[in-house]
Amino acid sequence: MNLREGTRRLALLLGVIGTIFGGFASYVELQPTLKQRALHTQFARLSGTKAVVSKIDILKTAPDFIPAPDDPKTGPWAKYAAKSGQTPQIDPRTGERLAASAQVKEYDPWELAAAESGATVINKGGVRSIHWTKDHGIESIDTEEGETLFPTPAPPAWKYLLVALFPIFGFLIPWSAVRAIGWVAAGFFQRTS
């Protein structure tokens, strides 16, 4: 019985099996990392477009102004009326808006819902609308394809290193464990002179 050759072959066999499992673990870890990188890149590309940057500049320089709800020129219906080129019609006796529901039906329902939720509708450069945080940062971007993108950080560099190290550790851990056990076992069976 050759213990040294047997442990060497067993260590290599288990090392190769460990490398295969390490490669599988590497693949499983790489998929979410690549998806996170793609989301980060897509959000960065869309948030850097000229239309989005100009909206950010306007929001950061504009004073915080909340219009009075009854003011027809700056009230909640003014943005829809301005889009159509007309001002909301107001009944002079009661002060109520006339045909407000007709004005709403003229617009894209998606655009209306986005505007009422506090989003800025852009419809340029792949961006449909932008949702803002209270400090005028981008909370999310709705794309023209119907996707909603959130600010996603880039994956850290150590994740890529970990993906590369999984197959290496998959070989080294079982190989070194079997070699260590074989070395200890060889000490028990060695002849003393």
N, C-alpha and C positions, 0 to 999 in steps of 0.2 A: 504494500500500500504506500503510495507516494502522496503524503499529506501536503507537501509544498506545492506540487503541480496541481493537485485537486483544488486547493484553496485559490490558486491563481486563476484557474479556469472558472470557478464559481464566482469569484470577484468580477471577472470580465463579463460573464453572462448577466449577473445582477446589475452591473454598471450599464450595460446596453439596454436592459429592460428599464432601468431608472432613467436613462436618457430619453427613451420613447415616452415614458410618462411625463417627464419634464417638458418635452416638446409639446405634448398635449396640454399641459398646464400653461405653458407659454402661449399657446394659441388661444386658450380660453381667457387669459388675462389680456391679451393683445386686442381682442375684439372691442370691449368697452372703452379701452384707451383710444383706439382709432376713431370710434364714434364720438367720444368726447372732443377729440382734436377737430373732427369735421364740424361739429356743432359750434365750437369756439371760432373756427375759421369763417364759417358762414355768418355767424352773428357779427364778427368783427368786420367782415366785408360789407354787410348791409348797413351796419351802424356808421360806417365811414363814408357812405355815399353822400354826394353833394346835397341831395334833398334832405336827408336826415340831419346832417351837420348844420345846415341853415336853420332848421327848426330848433335845434338845440341852442344855437346862438340867439335866436329870437326869444326863446323861453328864459334864458339866463339873463338877458338884458332887459326884458319887459318887467314892469312892476307887477306885483301880485294884485290883481284886480278881479273882484268877483262882482259881476253886474247885478243890478237890482232885478228881481224876477219880473217886475211889472213894466220895465222900461223896454219899449218895442224896438229901439235901435240897438240896445246892447243886451237884451234879455236872451233867454235860451232859444227862441225861435229866430233870432237875428242871423245866426250862421246859416240857417237854411234859406232864409229870405235873401241874404247876400249872394248866395250861390245862384239863385234864380234871377237876380237883378231887380227884385222888387222888395219893398218893405212889407211887413205883416199888416194886413188890413185890420183896423181897430174900429169897433163900433163907437162913435162919439158919445152916445147916450150912456152906455154901460161901461165902456172902457175895455170890453172883452175883445179878444182876437176873433176875427171872422175867418172862416174856412181854414182854420189851422190844420185840421186833419187832411184837407186837400193838399196843403203844402207838404206835409210829411209824405204823402203817397207819391209825390213826384220823384223822390230820391230812392236810391238803392237801399233796401232794408238793412243790408250789412253795414253800409256807411252810416246810416242813422243810428244803429245800435252802437257802433264804435264811437261816434261823436258823443252820444249820451253817456257813455261810460268814461269819458274823459280822455279818449284817445285822439290823436291827431291823424286824420286821414291824408295820405300822401299819394298813393297810386302811381308811384314812379320808381324806376330802378329796381323792381322786384319787391318793393315794400308797399304793402297795402295800408297799414296803419301802425302807429307807435303808441304804446301805453307808457305813461310817465310815472315816476315816483314823485313824492312830495317835494324833493329837492331838485327836481327837473332832470333827473337821470333817466335812462331808458330802463323800464321795467320789463317790457317784452316788445317784440316786433312780430306783426302778422305779415306773412309773405303773400304774394299774389297767388301762390299755389295752395294757400289755405293752411300752411304750417305756422305754428307759433313758436318763436325762438326766444329763449331766455338767456341772459348773460351767463355764459359758461366759461369757467377758467380753463386755461390750457392745461393739459395733463403735465404733471411734474416730470423732470428728466429721469428721476429714479425709477419711475414706472417702466420706462423703456429699458433701463439697465436690468431691472428685475426680470423682464421678459427674456432678455438675452441670457441671464444667469440660470434660469430654471433648468434647461437641459444640462448645463455644466454641473450644477448641484445634483441633478438626477443621476449623473454618472458617479460623481465623487463620493457621495454619501454612502450608497451601498457598497461600492468598491472598497472604500477605506474601512468600512465596518467589517466586511468579510476578511480583508487583509489583517486587520487587528485581531480578530478572533482566531484566524489561522496562525498568527505569530504566537499568540498565547498558547494555543493548543500544541503547537510544535515544541514549545518549552516543556510540556508535560511528557512528550514522547521521545525526547532527545536522550540519547545514551550518554552517560557520563563515563569517562574512562578512569 
